[in-house]
Amino acid sequence: MKLKLEDTIKELEEKIEKKNIKKGLSEEVLTKIQFFQHERLVHLIVTFFTGVGCILFLLGFIALEILPLLFLFLITLALFIPYIFHYYTLENGTQKLYDLYFKIKDIE
């Protein structure tokens, strides 16, 4: 998904730079934005619940001192950190697509 987003941004920046804007490009960009927004929402939900699980496992280990809860905490923490970075990439990429959309809309 990260590569798709980066390729889309690069492609649109090249079209804007070369002023190669066809009629209807803004609608195409809007459709791509909607797909990335959906992906972003899904990853937000996954990231949120992974973070909540991580915190609950840690609190459970602290309160109950059950060793398997510590292992579950470490596993969810190992998942949570990459999810944060991935969501960050999706969020910033989608914001960049918004900016490119408005530039294309101004040119059209």
C-alpha positions, 0 to 999 in steps of 0.5 A: 500500500505504501508503494501504491501511495508513493507511486500515485503521488509521484505520478500526480506531481509529474503531471502537475509539473509538466502541466499534463492535466486531462479533463476528469483527472480530478475525479480520478484523484478523488476516487483514489483518495477515497480508496486510501481513506478507506485503507487509512480507516481500517488501519486506524481501527487495527492500530487502535485495538492493537494499542488497547490490547498492548496496554491491557496485557501490560496492566494485566501482567502488572496486576496479576503477575502472570508471565504469559501476559508479559509475552502477549504484551511483547508480541502486541508491542512488536506489532503495534510499533510497525502499525504506528509507522504504517498509519503515519505513512498512510495519513501523510500520504493521504494529506499530500493527495488532498493538496495535489487534488486541489492543485489539479482542481485549480488547473482544470 
